[in-house]
Amino acid sequence: MYDPPQPTWGAPTPGLQGSTAIAVTARYSWLTFMLGLFKPYLAINGQPVPARWGRTVVPVPPGQHHVHLHVPYLLPSRIGTADTVVPVHPGQVVEVEYRAPAIALLDGAIGPAPQKYRGLPAAIALVVVPLVLLLCVCGGIGVAALLDNADADTSVARPTAVAPVPARPRPTEVVPSDKPTLRSAPVRKLVGPAYAAGDDTYTMAFNGWPFAFRTPGTWGCVAGRVSLPEAQARVCIDEGNPGSGQRVQLMLRPCPAPCGPAERDRLTTEWFDPGAKARAYDESTWYEETPTDAKGRYTLDMSHFFTTTGGTWQVGVGGFAPPAQKAVVQKIFNDVLSQTA
């Protein structure tokens, strides 16, 4: 479950026609000019691709390709997450446009051009309304000063004071979301350490997934592929150091009713690699840990079942890291286990 084949970016794939590619144009609004200080993060099929604001052309083989973008930022650490699947035919260059949101809490927009800046009307209102109020206040102060300096003997009557009209509240954009939130749950440890107070973490919450979990603050996750029925997948890496040799991938799928021992055994066998010697952690969790594999990596694999109001689910987690950094992936595993207890 660790090494699905991935293309190499930056050079044409052997046998690929030179004009077969995805062209991604990334833009930001004039209201968010500060984003120009940060480069957009682009990944295709889970593999990071060097990108910039403007147009980036990435050679790809014909077929379906998952495109992910977001903007690394200060607070929050990423904004404008956007994902799409792009079909590419032989000899075709597919144009894709990404627009970062005008409000940091919103997702980005991605697809055929032209796209819209999400949250732009609300962002403009948040800028314009304070300016109008400021002009009204400054104008009122100026009028008052003129009246105070008027000659006391002037026969012209001063205007009667009128109570100001209450200003309308600023518009607030409602951001509907079905993303899960991190819940307060007892810490469970499959192997190794768990997150402690003060650790730099980022909460991963995927639409449609019934749980959230934490990764290190520099990590990011994109959609992945797994050849299992009804399964969704995510691949997570250290975006701050893509060459760190660390990766965790997750799979989620429903467990068919009644999800008894027979169903759990079948789904668990499908998740683990052939020949795996998984051990039981409890009645709903199995795992395999390898201190050093043939490639010199520490590996960890887990199949876990949990129940929500929506039914019973199987979550599979597989990861690897250099042995000296194994605690990084162990904390992610333990957080997933704790959040799905």
Backbone hydrogen bonds, N-H to C=O, Kabsch-Sander energy under -0.5 kcal/mol:
donor,donor_aa,acceptor,acceptor_aa,energy
9,W,7,P,-0.5
16,L,13,T,-2.7
20,T,17,Q,-1.7
21,A,19,S,-0.8
21,A,92,Q,-2.0
22,I,58,V,-2.4
23,A,94,V,-3.0
24,V,22,I,-0.6
24,V,56,T,-3.1
25,T,23,A,-0.6
25,T,96,V,-2.9
26,A,24,V,-0.6
26,A,54,G,-2.7
27,R,98,Y,-2.4
32,T,29,S,-1.2
33,F,30,W,-0.9
35,L,32,T,-2.2
36,G,33,F,-1.8
37,L,34,M,-2.0
38,F,35,L,-2.1
41,Y,70,H,-3.5
42,L,40,P,-0.6
42,L,49,V,-0.6
43,A,68,H,-2.4
44,I,47,Q,-2.3
45,N,66,H,-2.8
47,Q,44,I,-1.6
49,V,42,L,-3.1
54,G,26,A,-2.1
56,T,24,V,-2.7
58,V,22,I,-2.9
58,V,56,T,-0.5
60,V,20,T,-1.5
63,G,88,V,-2.7
65,H,86,V,-1.9
67,V,65,H,-0.5
67,V,84,T,-3.2
68,H,43,A,-2.8
69,L,82,A,-2.5
70,H,41,Y,-1.5
71,V,79,I,-2.8
73,Y,77,S,-2.4
79,I,71,V,-1.9
80,G,104,A,-0.6
80,G,106,L,-1.1
82,A,69,L,-2.3
84,T,67,V,-2.0
86,V,65,H,-3.4
88,V,63,G,-2.5
92,Q,89,H,-2.0
94,V,21,A,-2.2
94,V,92,Q,-0.6
95,E,93,V,-0.5
96,V,23,A,-3.1
97,E,111,G,-3.3
98,Y,25,T,-3.1
99,R,109,A,-2.6
100,A,27,R,-2.5
102,A,118,R,-2.8
103,I,118,R,-0.7
106,L,103,I,-1.9
108,G,81,T,-1.1
109,A,99,R,-2.3
111,G,97,E,-1.6
118,R,116,K,-0.7
120,L,117,Y,-1.6
123,A,119,G,-2.4
124,I,120,L,-2.7
125,A,121,P,-2.3
126,L,122,A,-2.3
127,V,123,A,-1.1
127,V,124,I,-0.5
128,V,124,I,-3.3
129,V,125,A,-2.4
131,L,127,V,-1.2
132,V,128,V,-2.6
133,L,129,V,-2.5
134,L,130,P,-2.5
135,L,131,L,-2.5
136,C,132,V,-2.4
137,V,133,L,-2.5
138,C,134,L,-2.7
139,G,135,L,-2.8
140,G,136,C,-2.4
141,I,137,V,-2.2
142,G,138,C,-2.2
143,V,139,G,-2.3
144,A,140,G,-2.3
145,A,141,I,-2.1
146,L,142,G,-2.0
147,L,143,V,-2.3
148,D,144,A,-2.3
149,N,145,A,-1.5
150,A,147,L,-1.0
154,T,151,D,-1.5
174,V,172,T,-0.5
185,A,183,R,-0.7
190,L,188,R,-0.5
199,D,196,A,-2.1
201,T,199,D,-0.9
202,Y,215,T,-2.6
204,M,202,Y,-0.6
204,M,213,F,-3.6
205,A,203,T,-0.5
208,G,178,D,-0.7
209,W,206,F,-2.1
213,F,204,M,-1.8
215,T,202,Y,-2.2
217,G,200,D,-1.6
219,W,216,P,-1.9
220,G,237,I,-2.3
222,V,235,V,-2.4
224,G,233,A,-2.1
228,L,226,V,-1.8
231,A,228,L,-1.5
232,Q,252,L,-2.6
234,R,250,L,-2.1
235,V,222,V,-3.0
236,C,248,V,-3.3
237,I,220,G,-2.2
238,D,246,Q,-0.6
239,E,218,T,-1.1
239,E,237,I,-1.1
240,G,218,T,-1.0
241,N,238,D,-1.0
244,S,241,N,-2.0
245,G,242,P,-0.5
247,R,320,F,-2.2
248,V,236,C,-2.3
249,Q,318,G,-3.1
250,L,234,R,-2.8
251,M,316,G,-2.5
252,L,232,Q,-2.4
253,R,314,Q,-1.9
255,C,312,T,-3.0
259,C,256,P,-1.8
264,R,260,G,-2.5
265,D,261,P,-2.5
266,R,262,A,-2.0
267,L,263,E,-2.5
268,T,264,R,-2.4
269,T,265,D,-2.3
270,E,266,R,-2.1
271,W,267,L,-1.5
272,F,268,T,-2.1
276,A,273,D,-2.0
278,A,276,A,-0.6
279,R,287,Y,-3.3
281,Y,285,T,-2.8
282,D,285,T,-1.2
285,T,282,D,-1.1
286,W,303,S,-2.7
287,Y,279,R,-2.6
288,E,301,D,-2.2
290,T,299,T,-2.6
293,D,297,R,-2.3
296,G,293,D,-2.1
298,Y,321,A,-3.0
299,T,290,T,-2.3
300,L,319,G,-2.3
301,D,288,E,-2.0
302,M,317,V,-2.6
303,S,286,W,-2.8
304,H,315,V,-2.1
305,F,284,S,-2.2
306,F,313,W,-1.9
308,T,311,G,-3.1
311,G,308,T,-1.7
313,W,306,F,-3.2
314,Q,253,R,-3.0
315,V,304,H,-3.0
316,G,251,M,-2.7
316,G,314,Q,-0.5
317,V,302,M,-2.4
318,G,249,Q,-2.5
319,G,300,L,-2.6
320,F,247,R,-2.3
321,A,298,Y,-1.9
325,Q,322,P,-2.3
326,K,323,P,-1.3
328,V,325,Q,-1.5
329,V,325,Q,-0.6
330,Q,326,K,-2.2
331,K,327,A,-2.0
332,I,328,V,-1.0
333,F,329,V,-2.3
334,N,330,Q,-2.6
335,D,331,K,-1.9
336,V,332,I,-2.3
337,L,333,F,-2.5
338,S,334,N,-2.2
339,Q,335,D,-2.5
340,T,336,V,-1.0
341,A,338,S,-1.1
